[in-house]
């Protein structure tokens, strides 16, 4: 069962980044954590963010923001959803 320990979340983030060859967009993450893009982590059925980035970036930013607490702005409900998704995605992706 996935937990919300910092180690597990860090492993999931680094696993996803390594497996997919991507990095978290640090500029957008910082802007989100400073409240510039409050709807960034929304899913489009509810509301649309003003900037468009790949969905995986949203999940990674959400999970990293969970680890970066305390920060100026975050949405705990969206962060928790992203932490769960990143952990499960990391387990599901197998690169050979």
FIVOMAR-153501 format. One record per residue: residue in one letter; z, x, y of N, C-alpha, C in turn; residue number from 0. Coordinates in nm, 2 decimals. Atoms other than C-alpha are relative to their C-alpha. Example, Ala and Ser with C-alpha at 12.3 -4.5 7.8 and 13.67 -1.06 7.14 Angstrom:
<r code="A" n_w="0.00" n_u="0.09" n_v="-0.12" ca_w="0.78" ca_u="1.23" ca_v="-0.45" c_w="0.00" c_u="0.09" c_v="0.12" pos="0"/>
<r code="S" n_w="0.00" n_u="-0.09" n_v="-0.11" ca_w="0.71" ca_u="1.37" ca_v="-0.11" c_w="0.08" c_u="-0.08" c_v="0.11" pos="1"/>
END
This chain:
<r code="X" n_w="0.00" n_u="0.08" n_v="-0.12" ca_w="0.00" ca_u="0.00" ca_v="0.00" c_w="0.00" c_u="0.09" c_v="0.12" pos="0"/>
<r code="X" n_w="0.01" n_u="-0.07" n_v="-0.12" ca_w="-0.09" ca_u="0.13" ca_v="0.34" c_w="0.12" c_u="-0.03" c_v="0.09" pos="1"/>
<r code="X" n_w="-0.11" n_u="0.01" n_v="-0.09" ca_w="0.19" ca_u="0.19" ca_v="0.58" c_w="-0.04" c_u="0.04" c_v="0.14" pos="2"/>
<r code="X" n_w="0.03" n_u="-0.04" n_v="-0.13" ca_w="0.20" ca_u="0.26" ca_v="0.95" c_w="0.06" c_u="0.13" c_v="0.04" pos="3"/>
<r code="X" n_w="-0.06" n_u="-0.13" n_v="-0.03" ca_w="0.35" ca_u="0.61" ca_v="0.93" c_w="-0.11" c_u="0.08" c_v="0.08" pos="4"/>
<r code="X" n_w="0.09" n_u="-0.09" n_v="-0.08" ca_w="0.20" ca_u="0.86" ca_v="1.18" c_w="-0.08" c_u="0.08" c_v="-0.09" pos="5"/>
<r code="X" n_w="0.07" n_u="-0.09" n_v="0.09" ca_w="0.10" ca_u="1.09" ca_v="0.89" c_w="-0.12" c_u="-0.08" c_v="-0.06" pos="6"/>
<r code="X" n_w="0.11" n_u="0.08" n_v="0.07" ca_w="-0.10" ca_u="0.81" ca_v="0.71" c_w="-0.11" c_u="-0.03" c_v="0.10" pos="7"/>
<r code="X" n_w="0.10" n_u="0.04" n_v="-0.10" ca_w="-0.27" ca_u="0.70" ca_v="1.03" c_w="-0.08" c_u="0.13" c_v="0.04" pos="8"/>
<r code="X" n_w="0.07" n_u="-0.12" n_v="-0.04" ca_w="-0.35" ca_u="1.06" ca_v="1.13" c_w="-0.10" c_u="0.05" c_v="-0.11" pos="9"/>
<r code="X" n_w="0.09" n_u="-0.04" n_v="0.11" ca_w="-0.50" ca_u="1.13" ca_v="0.78" c_w="-0.12" c_u="-0.09" c_v="0.00" pos="10"/>
<r code="X" n_w="0.11" n_u="0.09" n_v="0.00" ca_w="-0.71" ca_u="0.82" ca_v="0.80" c_w="-0.10" c_u="0.03" c_v="0.11" pos="11"/>
<r code="X" n_w="0.09" n_u="-0.04" n_v="-0.11" ca_w="-0.85" ca_u="0.91" ca_v="1.14" c_w="-0.08" c_u="0.12" c_v="-0.02" pos="12"/>
<r code="X" n_w="0.06" n_u="-0.12" n_v="0.02" ca_w="-0.92" ca_u="1.26" ca_v="1.05" c_w="-0.10" c_u="-0.01" c_v="-0.12" pos="13"/>
<r code="X" n_w="0.09" n_u="0.02" n_v="0.12" ca_w="-1.07" ca_u="1.15" ca_v="0.71" c_w="-0.13" c_u="-0.07" c_v="0.05" pos="14"/>
<r code="X" n_w="0.12" n_u="0.08" n_v="-0.04" ca_w="-1.31" ca_u="0.90" ca_v="0.88" c_w="-0.09" c_u="0.10" c_v="0.09" pos="15"/>
<r code="X" n_w="0.07" n_u="-0.09" n_v="-0.08" ca_w="-1.41" ca_u="1.16" ca_v="1.14" c_w="-0.07" c_u="0.11" c_v="-0.08" pos="16"/>
<r code="X" n_w="0.06" n_u="-0.11" n_v="0.08" ca_w="-1.48" ca_u="1.43" ca_v="0.88" c_w="-0.11" c_u="-0.06" c_v="-0.09" pos="17"/>
<r code="X" n_w="0.10" n_u="0.06" n_v="0.09" ca_w="-1.66" ca_u="1.20" ca_v="0.64" c_w="-0.13" c_u="-0.05" c_v="0.07" pos="18"/>
<r code="X" n_w="0.12" n_u="0.05" n_v="-0.08" ca_w="-1.89" ca_u="1.05" ca_v="0.91" c_w="-0.05" c_u="0.09" c_v="0.10" pos="19"/>
<r code="X" n_w="0.05" n_u="-0.10" n_v="-0.09" ca_w="-1.92" ca_u="1.36" ca_v="1.12" c_w="0.01" c_u="-0.05" c_v="0.15" pos="20"/>
<r code="X" n_w="-0.02" n_u="0.05" n_v="-0.14" ca_w="-1.79" ca_u="1.19" ca_v="1.44" c_w="0.13" c_u="0.04" c_v="0.06" pos="21"/>
<r code="X" n_w="-0.13" n_u="-0.03" n_v="-0.06" ca_w="-1.52" ca_u="1.24" ca_v="1.69" c_w="0.03" c_u="-0.12" c_v="0.09" pos="22"/>
<r code="X" n_w="-0.04" n_u="0.11" n_v="-0.09" ca_w="-1.32" ca_u="1.00" ca_v="1.91" c_w="-0.05" c_u="0.04" c_v="0.14" pos="23"/>
<r code="X" n_w="0.05" n_u="-0.02" n_v="-0.14" ca_w="-1.47" ca_u="0.96" ca_v="2.26" c_w="0.13" c_u="0.01" c_v="0.08" pos="24"/>
<r code="X" n_w="-0.12" n_u="-0.02" n_v="-0.07" ca_w="-1.18" ca_u="1.12" ca_v="2.45" c_w="0.01" c_u="-0.06" c_v="0.14" pos="25"/>
<r code="X" n_w="0.00" n_u="0.06" n_v="-0.14" ca_w="-1.29" ca_u="1.00" ca_v="2.79" c_w="0.02" c_u="-0.15" c_v="0.00" pos="26"/>
<r code="X" n_w="-0.02" n_u="0.14" n_v="0.01" ca_w="-1.31" ca_u="0.64" ca_v="2.69" c_w="0.14" c_u="-0.03" c_v="-0.05" pos="27"/>
<r code="X" n_w="-0.14" n_u="0.02" n_v="0.04" ca_w="-0.98" ca_u="0.66" ca_v="2.50" c_w="0.10" c_u="0.01" c_v="0.11" pos="28"/>
<r code="X" n_w="-0.09" n_u="-0.02" n_v="-0.11" ca_w="-0.81" ca_u="0.80" ca_v="2.80" c_w="-0.01" c_u="-0.12" c_v="0.11" pos="29"/>
<r code="X" n_w="0.02" n_u="0.11" n_v="-0.10" ca_w="-0.96" ca_u="0.53" ca_v="3.03" c_w="0.06" c_u="-0.13" c_v="-0.06" pos="30"/>
<r code="X" n_w="-0.07" n_u="0.12" n_v="0.06" ca_w="-0.85" ca_u="0.26" ca_v="2.78" c_w="0.15" c_u="0.01" c_v="0.01" pos="31"/>
<r code="X" n_w="-0.14" n_u="-0.01" n_v="0.00" ca_w="-0.50" ca_u="0.39" ca_v="2.76" c_w="0.06" c_u="0.00" c_v="0.15" pos="32"/>
<r code="X" n_w="-0.04" n_u="0.01" n_v="-0.14" ca_w="-0.49" ca_u="0.40" ca_v="3.15" c_w="-0.03" c_u="-0.14" c_v="0.05" pos="33"/>
<r code="X" n_w="0.02" n_u="0.14" n_v="-0.04" ca_w="-0.59" ca_u="0.03" ca_v="3.16" c_w="-0.13" c_u="-0.03" c_v="0.06" pos="34"/>
<r code="X" n_w="0.13" n_u="0.02" n_v="-0.06" ca_w="-0.95" ca_u="0.07" ca_v="3.28" c_w="-0.09" c_u="-0.10" c_v="-0.08" pos="35"/>
<r code="X" n_w="0.08" n_u="0.09" n_v="0.09" ca_w="-1.10" ca_u="-0.12" ca_v="2.98" c_w="0.09" c_u="-0.08" c_v="-0.08" pos="36"/>
<r code="X" n_w="-0.09" n_u="0.08" n_v="0.07" ca_w="-0.85" ca_u="-0.38" ca_v="2.88" c_w="-0.06" c_u="-0.08" c_v="-0.12" pos="37"/>
<r code="X" n_w="0.07" n_u="0.08" n_v="0.11" ca_w="-1.10" ca_u="-0.57" ca_v="2.66" c_w="-0.08" c_u="0.09" c_v="-0.10" pos="38"/>
<r code="X" n_w="0.08" n_u="-0.09" n_v="0.08" ca_w="-1.24" ca_u="-0.26" ca_v="2.49" c_w="0.01" c_u="-0.02" c_v="-0.15" pos="39"/>
<r code="X" n_w="-0.03" n_u="0.02" n_v="0.15" ca_w="-1.08" ca_u="-0.33" ca_v="2.15" c_w="-0.02" c_u="-0.14" c_v="-0.05" pos="40"/>
<r code="X" n_w="0.03" n_u="0.14" n_v="0.04" ca_w="-1.17" ca_u="-0.70" ca_v="2.15" c_w="-0.11" c_u="-0.01" c_v="-0.10" pos="41"/>
<r code="X" n_w="0.12" n_u="0.02" n_v="0.08" ca_w="-1.39" ca_u="-0.83" ca_v="1.88" c_w="-0.08" c_u="-0.11" c_v="0.07" pos="42"/>
<r code="X" n_w="0.09" n_u="0.07" n_v="-0.09" ca_w="-1.69" ca_u="-1.00" ca_v="2.03" c_w="0.01" c_u="-0.15" c_v="-0.02" pos="43"/>
<r code="X" n_w="-0.02" n_u="0.15" n_v="0.02" ca_w="-1.61" ca_u="-1.35" ca_v="1.89" c_w="0.10" c_u="-0.05" c_v="0.11" pos="44"/>
<r code="X" n_w="-0.11" n_u="0.04" n_v="-0.09" ca_w="-1.31" ca_u="-1.36" ca_v="2.13" c_w="-0.04" c_u="0.03" c_v="0.14" pos="45"/>
<r code="X" n_w="0.04" n_u="-0.04" n_v="-0.13" ca_w="-1.43" ca_u="-1.17" ca_v="2.43" c_w="-0.08" c_u="0.13" c_v="-0.01" pos="46"/>
<r code="X" n_w="0.09" n_u="-0.11" n_v="0.00" ca_w="-1.68" ca_u="-0.90" ca_v="2.51" c_w="0.05" c_u="0.11" c_v="0.10" pos="47"/>
<r code="X" n_w="-0.04" n_u="-0.11" n_v="-0.09" ca_w="-1.59" ca_u="-0.56" ca_v="2.65" c_w="-0.12" c_u="0.03" c_v="0.10" pos="48"/>
<r code="X" n_w="0.10" n_u="-0.02" n_v="-0.10" ca_w="-1.77" ca_u="-0.45" ca_v="2.96" c_w="-0.09" c_u="0.13" c_v="-0.03" pos="49"/>
<r code="X" n_w="0.08" n_u="-0.11" n_v="0.05" ca_w="-1.88" ca_u="-0.12" ca_v="2.80" c_w="-0.03" c_u="-0.02" c_v="-0.15" pos="50"/>
<r code="X" n_w="0.04" n_u="0.02" n_v="0.14" ca_w="-2.06" ca_u="-0.11" ca_v="2.47" c_w="0.01" c_u="0.14" c_v="-0.07" pos="51"/>
<r code="X" n_w="-0.01" n_u="-0.12" n_v="0.08" ca_w="-1.96" ca_u="0.16" ca_v="2.21" c_w="-0.01" c_u="-0.04" c_v="-0.14" pos="52"/>
<r code="X" n_w="0.00" n_u="0.04" n_v="0.15" ca_w="-2.00" ca_u="0.17" ca_v="1.83" c_w="0.13" c_u="-0.05" c_v="-0.04" pos="53"/>
<r code="X" n_w="-0.12" n_u="0.06" n_v="0.05" ca_w="-1.75" ca_u="-0.04" ca_v="1.65" c_w="0.10" c_u="0.10" c_v="-0.06" pos="54"/>
<r code="X" n_w="-0.09" n_u="-0.10" n_v="0.06" ca_w="-1.62" ca_u="0.26" ca_v="1.46" c_w="0.08" c_u="0.08" c_v="0.11" pos="55"/>
<r code="X" n_w="-0.07" n_u="-0.06" n_v="-0.11" ca_w="-1.53" ca_u="0.42" ca_v="1.80" c_w="0.12" c_u="-0.09" c_v="0.04" pos="56"/>
<r code="X" n_w="-0.11" n_u="0.09" n_v="-0.04" ca_w="-1.33" ca_u="0.11" ca_v="1.89" c_w="0.12" c_u="0.01" c_v="-0.10" pos="57"/>
<r code="X" n_w="-0.10" n_u="-0.01" n_v="0.10" ca_w="-1.14" ca_u="0.13" ca_v="1.56" c_w="0.08" c_u="0.13" c_v="0.01" pos="58"/>
<r code="X" n_w="-0.07" n_u="-0.13" n_v="-0.01" ca_w="-1.07" ca_u="0.50" ca_v="1.60" c_w="0.08" c_u="0.01" c_v="0.13" pos="59"/>
<r code="X" n_w="-0.08" n_u="0.00" n_v="-0.12" ca_w="-0.96" ca_u="0.46" ca_v="1.96" c_w="0.13" c_u="-0.08" c_v="-0.01" pos="60"/>
<r code="X" n_w="-0.11" n_u="0.08" n_v="0.02" ca_w="-0.73" ca_u="0.18" ca_v="1.86" c_w="0.11" c_u="0.07" c_v="-0.08" pos="61"/>
<r code="X" n_w="-0.10" n_u="-0.07" n_v="0.09" ca_w="-0.57" ca_u="0.38" ca_v="1.58" c_w="0.06" c_u="0.12" c_v="0.07" pos="62"/>
<r code="X" n_w="-0.05" n_u="-0.12" n_v="-0.07" ca_w="-0.54" ca_u="0.69" ca_v="1.79" c_w="0.10" c_u="-0.04" c_v="0.11" pos="63"/>
<r code="X" n_w="-0.10" n_u="0.05" n_v="-0.10" ca_w="-0.37" ca_u="0.49" ca_v="2.07" c_w="0.13" c_u="-0.04" c_v="-0.06" pos="64"/>
<r code="X" n_w="-0.12" n_u="0.03" n_v="0.07" ca_w="-0.12" ca_u="0.37" ca_v="1.82" c_w="0.08" c_u="0.13" c_v="-0.02" pos="65"/>
<r code="X" n_w="-0.07" n_u="-0.13" n_v="0.01" ca_w="-0.03" ca_u="0.74" ca_v="1.76" c_w="0.04" c_u="0.05" c_v="0.13" pos="66"/>
<r code="X" n_w="-0.03" n_u="-0.06" n_v="-0.13" ca_w="-0.03" ca_u="0.82" ca_v="2.13" c_w="0.11" c_u="-0.07" c_v="0.08" pos="67"/>
<r code="X" n_w="-0.11" n_u="0.07" n_v="-0.07" ca_w="0.26" ca_u="0.59" ca_v="2.22" c_w="0.11" c_u="0.10" c_v="0.04" pos="68"/>
<r code="X" n_w="0.03" n_u="0.10" n_v="-0.09" ca_w="0.40" ca_u="0.57" ca_v="2.47" c_w="-0.12" c_u="0.03" c_v="0.09" pos="69"/>
<r code="X" n_w="0.11" n_u="-0.02" n_v="-0.09" ca_w="0.09" ca_u="0.52" ca_v="2.69" c_w="0.01" c_u="-0.12" c_v="0.10" pos="70"/>
<r code="X" n_w="-0.01" n_u="0.10" n_v="-0.10" ca_w="0.03" ca_u="0.31" ca_v="3.00" c_w="-0.05" c_u="-0.14" c_v="-0.04" pos="71"/>
<r code="X" n_w="0.06" n_u="0.13" n_v="0.03" ca_w="-0.18" ca_u="0.04" ca_v="2.84" c_w="-0.03" c_u="0.00" c_v="-0.15" pos="72"/>
<r code="X" n_w="0.05" n_u="0.02" n_v="0.14" ca_w="-0.23" ca_u="-0.09" ca_v="2.48" c_w="0.03" c_u="-0.15" c_v="-0.04" pos="73"/>
<r code="X" n_w="-0.01" n_u="0.14" n_v="0.05" ca_w="-0.26" ca_u="-0.42" ca_v="2.29" c_w="0.05" c_u="0.02" c_v="-0.14" pos="74"/>
<r code="X" n_w="-0.06" n_u="-0.02" n_v="0.13" ca_w="-0.02" ca_u="-0.40" ca_v="1.99" c_w="-0.07" c_u="-0.07" c_v="-0.11" pos="75"/>
<r code="X" n_w="0.06" n_u="0.08" n_v="0.10" ca_w="-0.20" ca_u="-0.67" ca_v="1.80" c_w="-0.13" c_u="0.06" c_v="-0.04" pos="76"/>
<r code="X" n_w="0.13" n_u="-0.06" n_v="0.03" ca_w="-0.54" ca_u="-0.51" ca_v="1.82" c_w="0.02" c_u="0.14" c_v="-0.06" pos="77"/>
<r code="X" n_w="-0.03" n_u="-0.14" n_v="0.05" ca_w="-0.40" ca_u="-0.16" ca_v="1.76" c_w="0.04" c_u="-0.01" c_v="-0.15" pos="78"/>
<r code="X" n_w="-0.05" n_u="0.01" n_v="0.14" ca_w="-0.23" ca_u="-0.28" ca_v="1.43" c_w="-0.12" c_u="-0.04" c_v="-0.08" pos="79"/>
<r code="X" n_w="0.12" n_u="0.04" n_v="0.08" ca_w="-0.56" ca_u="-0.45" ca_v="1.32" c_w="-0.09" c_u="0.13" c_v="-0.02" pos="80"/>
<r code="X" n_w="0.09" n_u="-0.12" n_v="0.01" ca_w="-0.75" ca_u="-0.12" ca_v="1.39" c_w="0.07" c_u="0.10" c_v="-0.10" pos="81"/>
<r code="X" n_w="-0.06" n_u="-0.09" n_v="0.09" ca_w="-0.49" ca_u="0.09" ca_v="1.21" c_w="-0.02" c_u="-0.04" c_v="-0.15" pos="82"/>
<r code="X" n_w="0.02" n_u="0.04" n_v="0.14" ca_w="-0.52" ca_u="-0.12" ca_v="0.89" c_w="-0.15" c_u="0.02" c_v="-0.04" pos="83"/>
<r code="X" n_w="0.14" n_u="-0.02" n_v="0.03" ca_w="-0.90" ca_u="-0.12" ca_v="0.91" c_w="-0.04" c_u="0.15" c_v="-0.02" pos="84"/>
<r code="X" n_w="0.03" n_u="-0.14" n_v="0.01" ca_w="-0.92" ca_u="0.26" ca_v="0.96" c_w="0.06" c_u="0.05" c_v="-0.13" pos="85"/>
<r code="X" n_w="-0.06" n_u="-0.05" n_v="0.12" ca_w="-0.68" ca_u="0.32" ca_v="0.67" c_w="-0.08" c_u="-0.05" c_v="-0.12" pos="86"/>
<r code="X" n_w="0.08" n_u="0.06" n_v="0.11" ca_w="-0.88" ca_u="0.09" ca_v="0.44" c_w="-0.14" c_u="0.06" c_v="-0.01" pos="87"/>
<r code="X" n_w="0.13" n_u="-0.06" n_v="0.00" ca_w="-1.21" ca_u="0.23" ca_v="0.55" c_w="0.00" c_u="0.14" c_v="-0.05" pos="88"/>
<r code="X" n_w="-0.01" n_u="-0.14" n_v="0.05" ca_w="-1.10" ca_u="0.59" ca_v="0.49" c_w="0.01" c_u="0.00" c_v="-0.15" pos="89"/>
<r code="X" n_w="-0.02" n_u="0.01" n_v="0.15" ca_w="-1.00" ca_u="0.49" ca_v="0.13" c_w="-0.13" c_u="-0.04" c_v="-0.06" pos="90"/>
<r code="X" n_w="0.12" n_u="0.05" n_v="0.05" ca_w="-1.33" ca_u="0.31" ca_v="0.08" c_w="-0.12" c_u="0.09" c_v="0.00" pos="91"/>
<r code="X" n_w="0.12" n_u="-0.09" n_v="-0.01" ca_w="-1.57" ca_u="0.58" ca_v="0.19" c_w="0.02" c_u="0.12" c_v="-0.09" pos="92"/>
<r code="X" n_w="0.00" n_u="-0.11" n_v="0.09" ca_w="-1.64" ca_u="0.84" ca_v="-0.07" c_w="-0.13" c_u="0.08" c_v="0.03" pos="93"/>
<r code="X" n_w="0.12" n_u="-0.09" n_v="-0.02" ca_w="-1.87" ca_u="1.14" ca_v="0.02" c_w="0.00" c_u="0.10" c_v="-0.11" pos="94"/>
<r code="X" n_w="0.02" n_u="-0.10" n_v="0.11" ca_w="-2.00" ca_u="1.35" ca_v="-0.26" c_w="-0.09" c_u="0.11" c_v="0.04" pos="95"/>
END
